[in-house]
Amino acid sequence: MTTKNAIDILTDLTTRQSEAAAKRLGQANQQQDQAKQQLNLLMDYRKSYADQLQTQMSQGLAVSGYCNFYQFLANLDKAVAQQNQAWQSSLQFVERERVNWQLSERKRLSFNTLTQRAQNTMLREEISRDQKQTDEHATRKYSIKT
């Protein structure tokens, strides 16, 4: 059974953190898209209702009917404003999650770089040892012949 060194453990940890941050960012993007779709639906519905009011007014609309239309449009305006606020909040949330993911990814890449450097150092040391052994072997072989 091999034991992992500290850099490998930290690399694994930062990789998991980066993957979790990416997943949260994806979920935040999905929530933002849903909030925008709901806002667009409400705005379309409000426009359709306002167009319907205009049509009714051109055909002659009773005062009570106008009051009902106007009150419903006011309620739609409130709903649109609330949904717009929800969408704006989702934009901010996505940006926070993007920053968190970028920080996690930067850490992960840093530990990957450290791991690569450590592996390169070990490889150079191994090559140096092999070369030294080869040189010693050649020197002994040469000294035996002479």
N, C-alpha and C positions, 0 to 999 in steps of 0.2 A: 504494500500500500504506500503510495507516495504522499508526501505532505506538501501542501501548497505553501509558497512563501507569501509574505505580507502583500507584495505587489499583486500577485495573482488573485488573492482574496479581495483586495480593493478593486481590482479590475472587474471581477465578477459582480461585486456589489454595485459599482457605478454603472455597469451594463444593465443590471436589473432596474436601477433607479432611472436610467435614461429610457428604458423601454416603458416603464410605468408612466413617466412624464409624457412620452409620446402618445400613450394610450389616453391620458387625461386631455392632452391637446386635441386629439381626434374627437373625443366626446364633446369638448368645448366647441369645436368647429361645428359639430352636428347640432348642438343646441342653438348656436348662432344661426345656422341655416334655418332651423325650425322657427325661431323667433322672427326671422326676416320673412319667411313664407306666411306666417300668421299675420304679420303686419301688412304684407301685400294683399292678402285676402280681405282683411278688414278695410283697407283703403279702397279696394275694388268694390266691395260691398257698399261702402259709403258713397262712392261715386255713382254706382248703379241706383242707389236709393235717392240720391240728389237729382239724378236725371229723371227718375220716376216722378219726383216732386215737381220738376219743371214741366213735365208732360201733363200732369194733373192740373197744374196751375193754368196752363194754356187752354185747357179744356173747361176750366171753371171748377174751382175747388172751394168747398165750404170752409168757413173759418175754423170749425172744429177739426176738420180734416187737415187743414194747414197746421194747426197747433200740434196735432198728433205727429205729423211728418217732422215738424221742427223739433219737437221733444225727442223723437227717435234719433234724428240727426245729431242732436246735442249729446245723446248717450253714445252714439257711434264715435263722435269726436273724442269723448273721454276714453273710450276703449282704444281708439287709435293712438291717443297720447300715451296711455299706459303701455300699450304694446311697443310703441316706439322707445319708451324708456327701458323696457325689458330688453329690446334689441340692442340699445346702446350699452346697457350693462353687460350683455353677452359679448359685445365687441371688446370691452375692457377685460373681461374674464379670459377671452381668447388670447389677448395680448399678454396678460400675466402668465398664462400657461405656456405661451410660446417662449417667453423669457426663461421660465423655469426649465423647459425642455432644453433650451440652448445652453444654459448653465450646466445641466446634467450631461449633455452631450460633450461639452468642452472638458468636463472632468473625466469622462470616459475616454476621450481621445488622449488626454494627458497621461492617464495611467497606461493606455495602450502603447504610447510612445515610450514611457519608462520601461515597460515590459520588453519592448523591442530593443531598446538600448541595452538592457541587462542581458538579453539573449545574444546580442551582437558582441558584448564584452566577453561573455562566456565562450562564444565561438572563437574569438580572437585569442583568448587564453589557451583554448584547446589546440588551436592551430600552432601557437607558439610552443606549447609543450611537445606536440608531435614533431615540429621542426627541430627542437632541441634534442629530442631523442634520436631523430634521424642523424643529426650532426654528430652526436656522441657515438652512435653506432658506426658511422662512417669513419670517425677519427680512430676508434678502437680497431676497426678492420684494417685501416691504413697503417696504424702503428704495429700491428701484428705482422704485416707483410714486410715491413722494413726492418 
